[in-house]
């Protein structure tokens, strides 16, 4: 039986040179300079994973946005975990932790939530207090 070994590459994010340029019309340009080993690792990865019909540019955007989506999910999971573990602390700060039937956690200002649930007649001041209208 032949055993294969894989050699990994360690990315040194501290040495990365990243340029971010804000553009007009809410656009942005990102430029990441990779060293020789990092560039080779990316090229090998793209060669294996990128479908032929996808451009290099679209593939890179997909990788970037997948990373953003993954990080967003991790942050949401961390907030959910914190909210579940610290309900009393949040309640004492005026924040109610709501858990939906699907297990999703939402945070709401207790005062606003109580006003909404009280069924009190809606006044212009009440609408302002709920944050539904500017003061």
C-alpha positions as CSV (number, residue, x, y, z in Angstrom):
1,X,0.0,0.0,0.0
2,X,1.4,3.4,-1.0
3,X,1.1,6.2,1.4
4,X,1.0,9.7,0.1
5,X,1.9,12.7,2.1
6,X,0.7,16.2,1.6
7,X,2.8,19.3,2.2
8,X,0.9,22.3,3.5
9,X,1.8,25.9,3.3
10,X,1.5,28.3,6.2
11,X,0.2,31.7,5.3
12,X,1.9,34.6,7.1
13,X,-1.0,37.1,7.2
14,X,1.2,39.7,9.0
15,X,3.4,40.0,5.9
16,X,0.5,40.5,3.5
17,X,0.2,43.7,1.7
18,X,-3.4,44.5,1.1
19,X,-4.7,47.6,-0.6
20,X,-8.3,48.7,-0.3
21,X,-9.6,51.5,-2.5
22,X,-13.0,52.9,-2.1
23,X,-14.5,53.7,-5.5
24,X,-17.5,55.8,-6.5
25,X,-21.0,54.2,-6.7
26,X,-20.4,52.1,-3.6
27,X,-17.7,50.0,-5.3
28,X,-14.4,48.8,-3.8
29,X,-11.2,47.5,-5.2
30,X,-9.1,45.0,-3.2
31,X,-5.6,44.1,-4.1
32,X,-3.7,41.3,-2.2
33,X,0.0,40.8,-3.0
34,X,1.1,37.2,-2.4
35,X,4.6,35.9,-2.1
36,X,5.9,33.2,-4.4
37,X,4.8,30.2,-2.2
38,X,1.4,31.7,-1.5
39,X,0.9,32.5,-5.2
40,X,1.9,28.9,-6.2
41,X,-0.5,27.5,-3.5
42,X,-3.4,29.6,-4.9
43,X,-2.6,28.6,-8.5
44,X,-2.5,24.9,-7.6
45,X,-5.8,25.3,-5.7
46,X,-7.5,27.1,-8.6
47,X,-6.2,24.6,-11.1
48,X,-7.9,21.8,-9.2
49,X,-11.0,23.5,-8.0
50,X,-12.0,26.1,-10.6
51,X,-14.6,25.0,-13.2
52,X,-13.4,25.7,-16.8
53,X,-16.4,27.9,-17.5
54,X,-15.7,30.2,-14.6
55,X,-13.3,33.1,-15.1
56,X,-10.4,33.6,-12.8
57,X,-11.9,36.9,-11.6
58,X,-15.3,35.2,-10.8
59,X,-13.6,32.3,-9.0
60,X,-11.7,34.7,-6.8
61,X,-14.8,36.7,-6.0
62,X,-16.6,33.4,-5.1
63,X,-13.7,32.4,-2.8
64,X,-13.8,35.9,-1.1
65,X,-17.6,36.0,-0.7
66,X,-17.7,32.4,0.6
67,X,-15.1,33.5,3.2
68,X,-17.2,36.5,4.2
69,X,-20.3,34.4,4.5
70,X,-18.5,31.8,6.6
71,X,-17.1,34.5,8.9
72,X,-20.6,36.1,9.2
73,X,-22.0,32.7,10.2
74,X,-19.3,32.2,12.8
75,X,-20.0,35.6,14.3
76,X,-23.8,35.0,14.4
77,X,-23.1,31.6,16.1
78,X,-20.9,33.4,18.7
79,X,-23.6,36.0,19.4
80,X,-26.2,33.3,19.7
81,X,-24.1,31.3,22.1
82,X,-23.3,34.4,24.1
83,X,-27.0,35.4,24.3
84,X,-28.0,31.9,25.4
85,X,-25.4,31.8,28.1
86,X,-26.0,35.3,29.4
87,X,-29.7,35.8,29.3
88,X,-29.9,37.2,32.9
89,X,-27.0,39.7,32.3
90,X,-28.6,40.9,29.1
91,X,-32.0,41.1,30.8
92,X,-30.5,43.3,33.6
93,X,-29.2,45.6,30.8
94,X,-32.7,45.9,29.3
95,X,-32.3,43.3,26.5
96,X,-34.6,40.4,26.0
97,X,-33.4,37.2,24.3
98,X,-36.1,35.7,22.1
99,X,-35.8,32.2,20.7
100,X,-37.8,31.4,17.6
101,X,-39.4,28.0,16.8
102,X,-36.6,27.4,14.4
103,X,-34.0,28.0,17.1
104,X,-32.9,31.4,15.9
105,X,-32.0,33.9,18.6
106,X,-33.0,37.5,18.4
107,X,-32.2,40.3,20.8
108,X,-34.8,43.1,21.5
109,X,-35.0,46.1,23.8
110,X,-37.2,44.9,26.7
111,X,-38.9,48.3,27.0
112,X,-39.8,48.5,23.3
113,X,-40.9,44.8,23.3
114,X,-43.2,45.3,26.3
115,X,-44.7,48.4,24.6
116,X,-45.4,46.4,21.5
117,X,-46.9,43.5,23.4
118,X,-49.0,45.6,25.7
119,X,-51.5,46.4,23.0
120,X,-51.6,50.0,24.1
121,X,-53.1,52.4,21.5
122,X,-50.5,53.6,19.1
123,X,-49.7,57.3,19.6
124,X,-47.2,59.4,17.7
125,X,-45.0,59.4,20.8
126,X,-45.3,55.6,21.1
127,X,-44.2,55.2,17.5
128,X,-41.2,57.4,18.2
129,X,-40.3,55.4,21.3
130,X,-40.5,52.2,19.3
131,X,-38.0,53.6,16.9
132,X,-40.4,53.5,14.0
133,X,-40.3,57.2,13.3
134,X,-37.6,59.9,13.7
135,X,-37.9,62.3,16.6
